[in-house]
């Protein structure tokens, strides 16, 4: 059993949302608080203690304080805009064929290192399971995606070496 210094679950939910950068979905709060928050969120929303907005198909709860609400919504929407490619990859069955073609075309003009790093970056944005999703979407080995992700996280990227198609290793000329 868990306890909160904010007294009730409704008070705890209220505190977390009022002090968040971009509000929370019920699922996000459930993960943080380790309890189901749906009922507390709905009750607080119905009482006007929280505001709710549907963004990208999901409901998010925000502070009822006007200035905080607007900033939270702006930050949440900015997050969705900045991860547009992640959304495309995550919901690849709903993305248009033109967008899929554009991503594949872009990927095809990259050298091997750039492909690996790009795949790793997209995997990072997706989080757990991202390596597999990116691997299937772009059509590269899951280990390549994992290697790219690890290179990006470590910050150890050799800018001098490039592997060309066919496996030829060359050094960049300065």
C-alpha positions in Angstrom: 0.0 0.0 0.0 1.3 3.5 -0.9 0.8 6.7 1.0 1.0 10.3 -0.1 2.0 13.4 1.8 -0.8 15.2 -0.1 -3.5 13.3 1.8 -6.0 11.9 -0.7 -5.4 10.5 -4.2 -7.4 13.5 -5.7 -5.1 15.9 -3.8 -2.0 14.0 -5.0 -3.2 14.0 -8.6 -4.0 17.8 -8.3 -0.5 18.5 -7.0 1.3 16.5 -9.7 -0.7 18.1 -12.5 -0.5 21.7 -11.2 3.3 21.3 -10.9 4.0 19.5 -14.2 5.5 20.9 -17.3 3.0 19.5 -19.7 0.2 17.9 -17.8 -0.4 14.1 -17.6 -2.4 11.4 -19.2 -4.1 8.9 -16.8 -1.6 6.3 -18.0 1.4 8.5 -17.3 0.1 9.3 -13.8 -0.7 5.6 -13.1 2.9 4.8 -13.9 4.3 7.5 -11.6 1.9 6.9 -8.7 1.6 3.1 -9.2 -2.2 3.3 -8.7 -5.1 3.8 -11.0 -5.8 7.5 -11.2 -8.7 7.5 -13.7 -11.5 8.0 -11.2 -9.7 10.7 -9.3 -8.8 12.5 -12.5 -12.4 12.3 -13.8 -13.8 13.5 -10.5 -11.4 16.5 -10.3 -12.2 17.3 -13.9 -16.0 17.3 -13.3 -15.5 19.5 -10.3 -13.5 22.0 -12.4 -10.3 21.4 -10.4 -8.5 20.2 -13.6 -8.9 20.8 -17.2 -8.8 18.2 -19.9 -7.9 18.3 -23.6 -7.7 15.6 -26.3 -4.3 15.7 -28.1 -3.3 13.2 -30.7 -6.1 10.9 -29.7 -5.4 10.8 -26.0 -6.8 12.8 -23.1 -4.4 14.9 -21.1 -5.2 16.6 -17.8 -3.9 20.1 -17.0 -4.0 22.7 -14.3 -7.2 24.7 -14.1 -5.1 27.9 -13.6 -5.3 29.7 -16.9 -1.6 30.7 -17.3 -0.3 27.3 -16.2 -2.9 25.5 -18.4 -1.8 27.4 -21.5 1.9 26.8 -20.9 1.2 23.1 -20.2 -0.8 22.7 -23.4 1.8 24.5 -25.4 4.5 22.3 -24.0 2.5 19.1 -24.6 1.7 20.1 -28.2 5.3 21.1 -28.9 6.4 17.7 -27.7 4.0 16.0 -30.2 5.3 18.3 -33.0 8.9 17.5 -32.2 8.3 13.8 -32.3 6.3 13.8 -35.5 8.5 11.2 -37.1 8.2 9.1 -34.0 4.4 9.2 -34.2 4.6 8.3 -37.9 6.8 5.3 -37.0 4.7 4.3 -34.0 1.5 4.3 -36.0 2.9 3.3 -39.4 -0.4 1.7 -40.4 -2.2 5.0 -40.4 0.5 7.1 -42.1 0.1 8.0 -45.7 2.1 6.2 -48.3 3.6 9.5 -49.4 5.1 10.1 -45.9 6.4 6.5 -45.7 8.0 6.9 -49.1 9.6 10.2 -48.1 11.1 8.6 -44.9 12.4 5.6 -46.9 13.8 7.9 -49.6 15.6 10.1 -47.1 17.0 7.0 -45.4 18.2 5.6 -48.7 20.5 8.7 -49.4 22.3 8.4 -46.1 25.7 6.6 -45.8 25.9 3.5 -43.6 26.9 5.4 -40.5 24.2 8.0 -40.9 21.6 5.3 -41.4 22.7 3.6 -38.2 22.7 6.8 -36.2 19.4 8.0 -37.6 17.8 4.6 -36.8 19.3 4.8 -33.3 17.9 8.3 -32.8 14.4 7.3 -33.8 14.6 4.3 -31.6 15.6 6.5 -28.6 12.6 8.7 -29.2 10.3 5.6 -29.2 11.7 4.2 -25.9 11.3 0.6 -24.9 10.8 -1.6 -28.0 12.0 1.2 -30.3 14.8 -0.9 -31.8 12.4 -3.5 -33.1 9.8 -0.9 -34.4 12.5 1.0 -36.3 14.1 -2.1 -37.6 10.8 -3.3 -39.1 9.8 0.1 -40.4 13.1 1.0 -42.1 14.2 -2.6 -42.9 17.5 -2.8 -41.2 18.8 -5.3 -38.7 17.7 -4.7 -35.1 21.3 -5.0 -34.0 22.2 -2.1 -36.3 19.5 0.0 -34.7 20.7 -0.9 -31.2 24.3 -0.1 -32.1 23.3 3.3 -33.4 21.2 4.0 -30.3 24.2 3.1 -28.1 26.6 5.3 -30.1 24.3 8.3 -29.7 23.7 7.7 -26.0 27.5 7.3 -25.4 28.4 10.4 -27.4 31.3 8.4 -28.9 30.8 8.9 -32.6 33.9 8.6 -34.9 33.5 11.5 -37.3 36.5 10.4 -39.3 35.5 6.9 -40.5 32.7 6.2 -42.9 31.8 2.7 -44.2 30.7 2.9 -47.8 28.3 0.5 -49.5 30.0 -2.8 -49.9 31.8 -2.4 -46.6 34.7 -0.3 -47.8 36.2 1.7 -44.9 37.5 5.2 -45.8 38.8 8.1 -43.9 37.3 11.6 -44.4 39.7 13.9 -46.0 40.1 17.3 -44.3 
